[in-house]
Amino acid sequence: MLQVLEIPRRLPAFKLRGWLMEQFFYCSYPVYGCLFKQKRQAWPWTTQQLGHFAQGSLGKEIFHFLDKNGFEMLAKFESHDALHVLLEYSTHIVDEVRMQFCLLGNGKRTPYLFMVIIIGWLAFPECWHLFTDAFKRGKKLAPIHRWQFEYLLREPVFLLRNCMSGFPSENVPLFI
C-alpha cells in the first residue's frame, strides 16, 4: 500500500520546483528513449490487457497503478511502472526522485538516473533525509534493477517483494 508522502517543512516555491521538475521529465524522457532505449523491445501487452491478469499479480497491480493515476504505459519505459508497484513509491515528484535514489543504492547506473538525482537533490533540499533513506533502502534490496519484469507479470506481488527483500521462498520465479 502506498503511503502518503508528508514533508513537514517546505521551503519557498516547493510547488513551483516540483512543476519545473515535472516539465523536465516530460521533455527529457522522449530524448532519453531515442538515445538509450532504441534496442529495448516494448512489452507486447496494453494497459487494458494487464487488467486481465490474476488478482495480486504484478501485471494486475501495474494495471491498477496506471488506472488510478490516469496513465497509459509508455513503450520501452514499462519497467518504471513495475518499479513503482514493487517499491511502493507514488507518482509525486519527490517520490519519483526517491525511487531513483533507491535504484542508485540498488546498483542501477544510467545517465537519466544521475540527471534525476542531481536535479532532485538540488531542487528539494528539504527532502535530503528522504533521499538518503531511499538510497539506504536500495542497498538492502536484491538487485532488482536487472529484473526483466515482462517475464514476471503473472507472479504475485507479495512473492516478488519477498524476493527483493531477501526472504527465502520455494516459489521463486526462475527469471530472478
C-alpha positions as CSV (number, residue, x, y, z in Angstrom):
1,M,0.0,0.0,0.0
2,L,1.4,3.4,-1.0
3,Q,2.0,5.7,1.9
4,V,1.1,9.4,1.8
5,L,4.2,11.5,1.3
6,E,4.5,14.1,4.1
7,I,7.1,16.8,4.0
8,P,6.8,18.7,7.3
9,R,9.0,21.7,6.4
10,R,8.7,23.0,2.9
11,L,11.0,25.7,1.6
12,P,9.5,28.5,-0.6
13,A,8.3,27.7,-4.1
14,F,8.0,24.0,-3.4
15,K,5.2,23.5,-5.9
16,L,7.0,25.6,-8.5
17,R,10.1,23.5,-8.1
18,G,8.0,20.3,-8.4
19,W,6.3,21.7,-11.5
20,L,9.6,22.6,-13.1
21,M,11.0,19.2,-12.5
22,E,7.9,17.5,-13.9
23,Q,8.3,19.6,-17.1
24,F,11.9,18.4,-17.2
25,F,10.7,14.8,-17.1
26,Y,8.1,15.4,-19.8
27,C,10.6,17.0,-22.1
28,S,13.5,14.7,-21.5
29,Y,12.2,11.2,-21.5
30,P,11.5,11.1,-25.3
31,V,15.0,12.2,-25.9
32,Y,16.4,9.6,-23.5
33,G,14.3,7.0,-25.1
34,C,15.7,7.8,-28.6
35,L,19.2,7.9,-27.3
36,F,19.4,5.0,-24.9
37,K,16.3,2.7,-25.4
38,Q,16.5,2.0,-29.2
39,K,17.4,-1.7,-28.8
40,R,14.8,-2.3,-26.0
41,Q,11.6,-4.0,-27.0
42,A,8.3,-2.6,-25.9
43,W,6.1,-5.0,-23.9
44,P,3.5,-6.9,-26.0
45,W,0.7,-6.0,-23.6
46,T,-1.5,-3.0,-23.5
47,T,-2.7,-1.4,-20.2
48,Q,-6.1,-3.0,-20.7
49,Q,-4.6,-6.4,-21.2
50,L,-2.7,-6.1,-17.9
51,G,-6.1,-5.7,-16.3
52,H,-6.9,-9.3,-17.2
53,F,-4.0,-10.8,-15.3
54,A,-4.8,-12.6,-12.0
55,Q,-5.7,-10.5,-8.9
56,G,-2.5,-9.8,-6.9
57,S,-0.2,-10.4,-9.9
58,L,2.4,-7.8,-10.9
59,G,0.5,-7.3,-14.2
60,K,-2.8,-6.6,-12.5
61,E,-1.1,-4.3,-9.9
62,I,0.6,-2.3,-12.7
63,F,-2.9,-2.0,-14.3
64,H,-4.3,-0.7,-11.1
65,F,-1.4,1.7,-10.6
66,L,-1.8,3.1,-14.2
67,D,-5.6,3.3,-13.9
68,K,-5.6,5.0,-10.5
69,N,-3.1,7.7,-11.8
70,G,-4.8,8.1,-15.2
71,F,-1.7,6.9,-17.1
72,E,-1.1,4.6,-20.1
73,M,2.1,2.6,-20.4
74,L,4.9,4.3,-22.2
75,A,6.6,2.0,-24.7
76,K,10.0,0.9,-23.6
77,F,9.5,2.5,-20.1
78,E,7.2,-0.1,-18.7
79,S,9.7,-1.3,-16.1
80,H,9.4,2.1,-14.5
81,D,5.7,1.4,-13.7
82,A,6.7,-2.1,-12.3
83,L,9.2,-0.5,-10.0
84,H,6.6,1.9,-8.7
85,V,4.4,-1.0,-7.8
86,L,7.1,-3.2,-6.2
87,L,8.9,-0.4,-4.4
88,E,5.6,1.4,-3.4
89,Y,6.6,4.9,-4.4
90,S,3.8,7.2,-5.6
91,T,4.0,9.5,-8.7
92,H,4.6,12.6,-6.5
93,I,7.7,14.3,-7.9
94,V,9.6,13.8,-4.6
95,D,8.7,10.1,-4.7
96,E,9.9,9.9,-8.2
97,V,13.3,11.2,-7.1
98,R,13.2,8.9,-4.0
99,M,12.7,5.9,-6.3
100,Q,15.7,6.9,-8.4
101,F,17.8,7.2,-5.2
102,C,16.6,3.8,-4.2
103,L,17.7,2.4,-7.5
104,L,21.0,4.1,-7.3
105,G,21.5,2.4,-3.9
106,N,20.5,-0.9,-5.6
107,G,23.2,-0.5,-8.2
108,K,21.5,1.0,-11.2
109,R,23.6,3.4,-13.2
110,T,22.1,5.3,-16.1
111,P,22.6,8.9,-17.4
112,Y,18.9,9.6,-16.7
113,L,19.1,8.3,-13.2
114,F,22.0,10.6,-12.5
115,M,20.2,13.6,-14.0
116,V,17.1,13.0,-11.9
117,I,19.0,12.5,-8.6
118,I,21.2,15.6,-9.2
119,I,18.3,17.8,-10.1
120,G,16.1,16.4,-7.4
121,W,18.9,16.8,-4.8
122,L,19.3,20.5,-5.8
123,A,15.6,21.2,-6.2
124,F,14.4,19.7,-2.9
125,P,17.0,20.3,-0.1
126,E,14.2,19.8,2.5
127,C,13.9,16.2,1.3
128,W,17.5,15.2,1.6
129,H,16.8,12.9,4.5
130,L,14.1,11.1,2.4
131,F,16.6,10.7,-0.4
132,T,19.3,9.3,1.9
133,D,16.8,6.8,3.4
134,A,15.7,5.7,-0.1
135,F,19.4,5.2,-1.1
136,K,19.9,3.0,2.1
137,R,16.8,1.1,1.3
138,G,18.1,0.3,-2.2
139,K,21.4,-1.0,-0.8
140,K,19.5,-3.6,1.3
141,L,17.4,-4.9,-1.6
142,A,18.3,-7.7,-4.0
143,P,19.5,-6.2,-7.3
144,I,16.0,-5.6,-8.8
145,H,17.1,-3.1,-11.4
146,R,18.2,-6.1,-13.5
147,W,15.0,-8.0,-13.3
148,Q,13.1,-8.5,-16.6
149,F,9.6,-7.6,-15.4
150,E,7.9,-8.6,-18.6
151,Y,8.5,-12.2,-17.6
152,L,7.3,-11.6,-14.0
153,L,3.8,-10.1,-14.8
154,R,2.0,-13.3,-13.7
155,E,3.9,-13.6,-10.4
156,P,2.2,-12.5,-7.2
157,V,3.5,-9.1,-6.0
158,F,3.9,-10.3,-2.4
159,L,6.3,-13.0,-3.7
160,L,8.3,-10.5,-5.7
161,R,8.6,-8.2,-2.8
162,N,9.8,-11.1,-0.6
163,C,12.4,-11.9,-3.2
164,M,13.6,-8.4,-3.5
165,S,13.8,-8.1,0.3
166,G,15.8,-11.4,0.6
167,F,13.1,-13.5,2.2
168,P,13.5,-17.1,1.0
169,S,10.7,-18.9,-0.8
170,E,10.4,-22.2,-2.6
171,N,8.3,-20.4,-5.2
172,V,10.9,-18.0,-6.5
173,P,10.4,-17.4,-10.3
174,L,13.3,-18.7,-12.4
175,F,13.7,-15.3,-14.1
176,I,15.0,-13.7,-10.9
